[in-house]
Amino acid sequence: MASFTVDILVPVWNRPVETRTCLVSLVESAPEARLVLIDNGSDRETERLLEEFAERLGDRALLIRNDTTRGFVPAVNRGLSRAEAPFVVIVRNTTVVASGWLEPLVELATARPEAGLVIPLLAQETGTPRRGRVKPAATVTEISHGSFAAMLIRRSLFERLGGFDEELDGDLWCLRDYSRRALAGGCLTLAAEGVPVVFRDEVLLGSPARRQELVGASAARVEARWGREASFLVYFPADADPEVVRTRFGVLLRAARMGHRVTVAIGCKLRRAVSAAGLGSLHRSIVVEELPRFFVPSALRRVAERYAAEGSDPVCVAGIDGIDLPGGMSFRPFAWFEGEVGASEEVLYRRDGEGNPVTAPADCVTVMLSEAARQGDEREEVAQ
């Protein structure tokens, strides 16, 4: 049997037109990869389509059948259990790829052993799929979680962690949970943006009430495992030492990896230093906001109010301890923030002597950054 560097998993449940378009694009753009087709209890038309592709591809295809529809995530897990290549890519049957999409993912995973999950540049379908063959230069940044539209998984990571949690929503909370499990196992979730991969929104099945109930239960389960995701607004004054700021960005990155959203508010001069050092593109959950030369307090308040209006009321943190802070806002010291990040890592992401993740049970998870900060703010308001 031929040996492949990449196995591409395509779970399929009906939608023969979209499935054919997806498979044709994969066959044309990834001739060195093997397709693992998971027929998840499809109708006869789609079943015949998959049989046709598997027969034509020969050793380049493996067809797995489920007699009944078991759900998307169980189908993914079954495919992962049958994968043999060192890199496994999950692709939905409504996704369309183009020449050059796969190489940046494999190159990044090969160059960086800590890359457990790698995501391509994803573009939602707005009309005719973009099938351009020009390969732009890829950029790399860390991200909070992967995507089932297209995602590379290192097979050794799956062998250590197992599959995705089938009791979760099969979407964002399931993906967040797996990225946190990967982080606890010493692996990162990265985006290698190059050739766009076009995806289509999935048709949601079942009643809206049932879906909402599942999403709520999934959110509660993931938060119990990994803590509640919080939002922080970190202020660095214009005259802050760039080297100190660079060091503190390392702490911000550790927080972003745990799912927290961090907005960094800095002056224009310091912004240039941050950009030159590449700190503004470390993680998609770290956003750098440039402040004006004058009226800094009002600019900071507007930033905080904007994020609060979006539903992520931020906890304000002083990037440099002991400095004069803009009036009218309550700031936590950076030492507090760093301590909470370290405590979260110890409680939620600690590993045993063999490097295996040891997740604390829900009743031991006491480090909830957003809750701790809000409770402190409430006590201050009472005291005033």
Secondary structure in CASP SS format (residue, H / E / C, confidence):
PFRMAT SS
TARGET T0000
AUTHOR 0000-0000-0000
METHOD secondary structure of the structure
MODEL  1
M C 1.00
A C 1.00
S C 1.00
F C 1.00
T C 1.00
V E 1.00
D E 1.00
I E 1.00
L E 1.00
V E 1.00
P E 1.00
V E 1.00
W C 1.00
N C 1.00
R C 1.00
P H 1.00
V H 1.00
E H 1.00
T H 1.00
R H 1.00
T H 1.00
C H 1.00
L H 1.00
V H 1.00
S H 1.00
L H 1.00
V H 1.00
E H 1.00
S H 1.00
A C 1.00
P C 1.00
E C 1.00
A C 1.00
R E 1.00
L E 1.00
V E 1.00
L E 1.00
I E 1.00
D E 1.00
N E 1.00
G C 1.00
S C 1.00
D C 1.00
R H 1.00
E H 1.00
T H 1.00
E H 1.00
R H 1.00
L H 1.00
L H 1.00
E H 1.00
E H 1.00
F H 1.00
A H 1.00
E H 1.00
R H 1.00
L H 1.00
G H 1.00
D H 1.00
R H 1.00
A E 1.00
L E 1.00
L E 1.00
I E 1.00
R E 1.00
N E 1.00
D C 1.00
T C 1.00
T C 1.00
R C 1.00
G C 1.00
F H 1.00
V H 1.00
P H 1.00
A H 1.00
V H 1.00
N H 1.00
R H 1.00
G H 1.00
L H 1.00
S H 1.00
R H 1.00
A C 1.00
E C 1.00
A C 1.00
P C 1.00
F E 1.00
V E 1.00
V E 1.00
I E 1.00
V E 1.00
R C 1.00
N C 1.00
T C 1.00
T C 1.00
V E 1.00
V C 1.00
A C 1.00
S C 1.00
G C 1.00
W C 1.00
L C 1.00
E H 1.00
P H 1.00
L H 1.00
V H 1.00
E H 1.00
L H 1.00
A H 1.00
T H 1.00
A H 1.00
R C 1.00
P C 1.00
E C 1.00
A E 1.00
G E 1.00
L E 1.00
V E 1.00
I E 1.00
P C 1.00
L C 1.00
L E 1.00
A E 1.00
Q E 1.00
E C 1.00
T C 1.00
G C 1.00
T C 1.00
P C 1.00
R C 1.00
R C 1.00
G C 1.00
R C 1.00
V C 1.00
K C 1.00
P C 1.00
A C 1.00
A C 1.00
T E 1.00
V E 1.00
T E 1.00
E E 1.00
I C 1.00
S C 1.00
H C 1.00
G C 1.00
S C 1.00
F C 1.00
A C 1.00
A E 1.00
M E 1.00
L E 1.00
I E 1.00
R E 1.00
R H 1.00
S H 1.00
L H 1.00
F H 1.00
E H 1.00
R H 1.00
L H 1.00
G C 1.00
G C 1.00
F C 1.00
D C 1.00
E C 1.00
E C 1.00
L C 1.00
D C 1.00
G C 1.00
D C 1.00
L H 1.00
W H 1.00
C H 1.00
L H 1.00
R H 1.00
D H 1.00
Y H 1.00
S H 1.00
R H 1.00
R H 1.00
A H 1.00
L H 1.00
A H 1.00
G C 1.00
G C 1.00
C C 1.00
L E 1.00
T E 1.00
L E 1.00
A E 1.00
A E 1.00
E E 1.00
G C 1.00
V C 1.00
P C 1.00
V E 1.00
V E 1.00
F E 1.00
R C 1.00
D C 1.00
E C 1.00
V C 1.00
L C 1.00
L C 1.00
G C 1.00
S C 1.00
P H 1.00
A H 1.00
R H 1.00
R H 1.00
Q H 1.00
E H 1.00
L H 1.00
V H 1.00
G H 1.00
A H 1.00
S H 1.00
A H 1.00
A H 1.00
R H 1.00
V H 1.00
E H 1.00
A H 1.00
R H 1.00
W H 1.00
G C 1.00
R C 1.00
E C 1.00
A C 1.00
S E 1.00
F E 1.00
L E 1.00
V E 1.00
Y E 1.00
F C 1.00
P C 1.00
A C 1.00
D C 1.00
A C 1.00
D C 1.00
P H 1.00
E H 1.00
V H 1.00
V H 1.00
R H 1.00
T H 1.00
R H 1.00
F H 1.00
G H 1.00
V H 1.00
L H 1.00
L H 1.00
R H 1.00
A H 1.00
A H 1.00
R H 1.00
M C 1.00
G C 1.00
H C 1.00
R E 1.00
V E 1.00
T E 1.00
V E 1.00
A E 1.00
I E 1.00
G E 1.00
C H 1.00
K H 1.00
L H 1.00
R H 1.00
R H 1.00
A H 1.00
V H 1.00
S H 1.00
A H 1.00
A C 1.00
G C 1.00
L H 1.00
G H 1.00
S H 1.00
L C 1.00
H E 1.00
R C 1.00
S C 1.00
I E 1.00
V E 1.00
V E 1.00
E E 1.00
E E 1.00
L E 1.00
P C 1.00
R C 1.00
F C 1.00
F C 1.00
V H 1.00
P H 1.00
S H 1.00
A H 1.00
L H 1.00
R H 1.00
R H 1.00
V H 1.00
A H 1.00
E H 1.00
R H 1.00
Y H 1.00
A H 1.00
A H 1.00
E C 1.00
G C 1.00
S C 1.00
D C 1.00
P C 1.00
V E 1.00
C E 1.00
V E 1.00
A E 1.00
G C 1.00
I C 1.00
D C 1.00
G C 1.00
I C 1.00
D C 1.00
L C 1.00
P C 1.00
G C 1.00
G C 1.00
M C 1.00
S C 1.00
F C 1.00
R E 1.00
P E 1.00
F H 1.00
A H 1.00
W H 1.00
F H 1.00
E H 1.00
G H 1.00
E H 1.00
V H 1.00
G H 1.00
A H 1.00
S H 1.00
E H 1.00
E H 1.00
V H 1.00
L H 1.00
Y C 1.00
R C 1.00
R E 1.00
D C 1.00
G C 1.00
E C 1.00
G C 1.00
N C 1.00
P E 1.00
V C 1.00
T C 1.00
A C 1.00
P C 1.00
A H 1.00
D H 1.00
C H 1.00
V C 1.00
T C 1.00
V C 1.00
M C 1.00
L H 1.00
S H 1.00
E H 1.00
A H 1.00
A H 1.00
R H 1.00
Q H 1.00
G H 1.00
D H 1.00
E H 1.00
R H 1.00
E H 1.00
E H 1.00
V H 1.00
A H 1.00
Q C 1.00
END
